[in-house]
């Protein structure tokens, strides 16, 4: 994705105008990245939960114990993204950072299952609040 595509995608998400079909795993990664790099007024760890819930509802989704927003996956993804971004140049373009993140384990939508068992990660408790990994700790 180009810088402009990432920006348009993230802005569409924030404005709740992004079509549901475009809210893919890559879109989640690109949006979090863009917020980290381009929106210093937002703190993704604090603001993404509400933004995701609002977006889900705007496209007819439901945030429940079995679908919609997932706190552990969101916060784990943000931790992993921050860790990977810390190893990149501070002035990196969003498109280059996105390529690096998608080439990392974050590029695979199933990356959390290296750290959490499916049985734990799919619980209502893990959807509602942070749950520590049960298979191995996240890299620091």
C-alpha positions in Angstrom: 0.0 0.0 0.0 1.1 3.5 -0.7 1.3 6.2 2.0 -1.9 7.8 0.5 -3.7 4.5 0.5 -2.8 3.9 4.1 -3.9 7.4 5.1 -7.2 7.1 3.2 -7.9 3.7 4.7 -7.2 4.9 8.3 -9.2 8.1 7.8 -12.1 6.1 6.5 -11.9 3.9 9.5 -11.9 6.8 11.9 -14.7 8.5 10.1 -16.7 5.2 9.9 -16.9 5.6 6.1 -14.7 2.6 5.2 -16.7 -0.2 3.6 -16.9 -3.3 5.8 -15.3 -5.4 3.1 -12.1 -3.3 3.3 -11.7 -3.8 7.1 -9.3 -6.7 6.6 -6.4 -7.9 8.8 -4.0 -5.7 6.7 -6.4 -2.8 7.2 -6.2 -3.3 10.9 -2.4 -3.2 10.8 -2.2 -0.2 8.4 -4.7 1.8 10.5 -2.9 1.1 13.8 0.4 2.0 12.1 -1.0 5.2 10.6 -2.4 6.3 14.0 1.0 5.6 15.7 2.9 7.6 13.0 0.5 10.3 12.0 -2.0 11.0 14.8 0.0 12.1 17.9 -3.3 13.3 19.3 -4.5 9.7 19.5 -3.0 7.0 21.7 -3.9 3.7 19.9 -3.7 1.6 23.1 -6.3 4.0 24.7 -8.3 5.0 21.6 -8.5 2.0 19.3 -10.9 0.1 21.5 -13.6 2.8 21.2 -12.8 3.4 17.6 -13.1 -0.2 16.6 -16.3 -0.7 18.6 -17.8 2.4 16.9 -16.7 1.3 13.5 -18.1 -2.2 13.9 -21.4 -0.8 14.9 -21.4 1.7 12.0 -21.2 -1.2 9.5 -23.9 -3.2 11.2 -21.6 -5.3 13.4 -22.1 -6.2 17.1 -19.5 -6.0 19.8 -20.4 -9.0 22.0 -18.8 -11.9 23.9 -18.5 -13.8 20.6 -17.9 -11.2 17.9 -16.7 -7.7 17.2 -14.1 -6.0 19.3 -11.4 -8.2 20.9 -9.3 -6.4 23.6 -6.5 -9.0 23.9 -5.9 -9.3 20.2 -6.0 -5.5 19.8 -3.7 -4.7 22.7 -1.4 -7.6 21.7 -1.2 -6.4 18.1 -0.4 -2.9 19.2 2.4 -4.1 21.5 3.9 -6.2 18.7 3.6 -3.3 16.2 5.3 -0.8 18.7 8.1 -3.3 19.2 8.6 -3.8 15.5 8.4 0.0 14.8 11.0 0.7 17.5 13.5 -1.2 15.3 12.8 1.0 12.2 14.1 4.5 11.4 12.0 7.2 13.2 11.3 9.0 9.9 10.1 5.9 8.1 7.3 6.4 5.6 4.0 4.6 6.5 4.2 2.5 3.4 7.7 1.2 4.3 6.7 0.6 7.9 3.5 -1.3 6.7 5.6 -3.5 4.4 8.0 -4.3 7.3 5.1 -5.1 9.6 3.3 -7.3 7.1 6.6 -9.2 6.5 6.8 -9.8 10.2 4.7 -12.3 12.2 2.0 -9.6 12.4 1.4 -10.1 8.7 -0.3 -13.4 9.5 -3.7 -13.0 10.9 -3.2 -16.1 13.1 0.0 -14.7 14.7 -1.7 -14.6 18.2 -2.0 -18.4 18.3 1.8 -18.6 18.8 1.3 -16.9 22.2 -2.3 -17.8 23.2 -4.1 -21.1 23.0 -7.3 -20.8 20.9 -9.2 -22.0 23.9 -8.1 -19.0 26.0 -8.0 -16.4 23.3 -11.6 -17.0 22.1 -13.1 -16.7 25.6 -15.4 -13.8 26.5 -12.9 -12.8 29.1 -10.2 -12.3 26.5 -12.6 -10.3 24.4 -13.5 -8.0 27.2 -10.1 -7.4 28.9 -6.4 -8.1 28.5 -5.5 -11.7 29.2 -1.8 -12.7 29.4 -0.5 -15.2 26.9 -0.6 -18.8 28.0 1.8 -20.4 25.5 4.7 -18.0 25.6 5.2 -14.3 26.5 5.1 -11.7 23.9 8.6 -10.5 22.8 9.8 -7.4 24.6 
